[in-house]
Amino acid sequence: MLKKMLFSWKSWWRSFYKQNHFVLKLGFSILLLGLAFRLLFSRSDVISEVQETPFVQKTQSLSPPVSFSLPETADQIGPQEQAGKCNLFNGDWIPDPSGPVYTNETCKFIESHQNCMTNGRPDTGYLYWRWNPRNCQLPRFDPHKFLQLMSNKTWALIGDSISRNHVQSFLCVLSKVEEAIEVYHDKEYRSRRWLFPSYNFTVSVIWSPFLAQAAIFEDYNGVSTSEIELHLDKLDASWTDQFNNFDYMIFASGEWYVKTAIYYENDTVVGCHYCPKRNLTEFGFDFAYRKVLGNVFNYLLSSNHKGMMFFRTATPDHFENGEWFSGGHCKRTEPVKGGEFNLTEINKILHEIEIEEIGKATAKASEKGLNLKLFDVTALSLMRPDGHPGPYRYFQPFAKDKNAKIINDCLHWCLPGPIDAWNDMLMEMVLNG
C-alpha cells in the first residue's frame, strides 16, 4: 500500500530541498523521480493512515533559526514597495495580548481538522500574535462595519482546502455580529454557501483545486485509482457558471498541480506530469500551472466584471526534521522572522509563476478599468510555522497513548490562528481599493 501511495503523488506534504533553481521543463526524469518521492502525499482534506515518528507531546520552545534560501533576498518573496504606497504583505508578526476575537467555543464553523484547541493542543501562545505591515497601519477586521458595507453583496472563495480553511475564519469573525445560515452545500460539503439574513450578504466557497476542468479519481482519504485528467484549455464550470453572480472573489490554486496528471487540450492528450508508465511527453507541473493561470486571467480580463477580484498566492507547509512519512513535524510554538525559514523549491516555483502571471494580468486590468488585485500571503505565512494543527488535526491524539504515531498536518491552519490576519488585510484592501 505504501509503495502504491509513493506514486500517487499525495501532494499535501512536499519539500524539495535542492539548491539549484528548477528551470528545465523537459528531459529531467531523474529530478522528477526525486520530486515524485517528495510529493507522494497530496494536499487533500483527509490524511490516509500511514505510520510515522511519534509527535512529542511536550510543548517545545522555538528552535534555532533555519537558514533562508528564497530567491536572492527575503524581500523578493513578496511584491516590491511602491513609492508612497503601503505594502500590506511586507511586515512582521508582533505580540498581541488581546488574542483572537473568537474561540472554538464561540464559533461553530470550525471544522474538526482545524479545531486545534478542541483537539487538545496544549500551548496557546500561537494565538497571541498579529500581522504588522512595516510602513502602514493595519486595523483589526471590523465585522459590523464589513457587514454593513457588504449589504446585498456576494462573496466567493474559489480554490482548494486552504480556501475552505479561510472561509471558516471569515465566517467565525463575521458571526460575532450575526450568525450565518447555511443555504447550500454539495454532496461532499466541499462547495457551500451561507447567508447573513439581516444584510442579505452571501458567502460561498467553491471547490475548484485546479481552477480548470479536471477529472479526479481520489477517494475521501486521498487514495488515487488513476491519474488526474486535466484540461489545460478549459476552465472549471463550477465557478465560471456563477462568475457573474459574485461581487467579490478570491481565487487560489497551485498545490494540486504537483500531482500526477494527464494533460489535455482540445480533448486530446498532449502530455503529462510524472507518468512513467505511459509513453507521453513530460511537460512538468510548472508548464500546466502557468498555462491555466494565463487562461484564468484572460477570462477575468475579458469579463468586464465590475466587482473586485483577488488572486491569493499558495501557502507553504512547514515540515522539519523529515517528511510526513519519516518523522517530519511542525512543533514550533512561536513565529519566526523573515529570513529564518526555508521556502521549499516547489513553493518557490509556484510563487514565481503566480507573481509573473498576475503581474501581467494586473497591468492589463488597470488599462481596462478592472479591479484585479494580488493577495500575496506567502511570505507572512512562511513566518508562522507555529500555526498548524500538527498532530492536533485529530481529536485528543495522545489520550490513549502518549507515544502514539500520529500524522502531522503542517499545511492547514489552526482556527483561531494566523489565517485570521488575512481578513484584516482583505478589509483594508476593500476599503482602499
Disulfide bonds with the S-S distance in Angstrom:
Cys86-Cys136 1.71
Cys107-Cys172 1.98
Cys116-Cys414 2.01
Cys272-Cys275 1.72
Cys330-Cys410 2.15
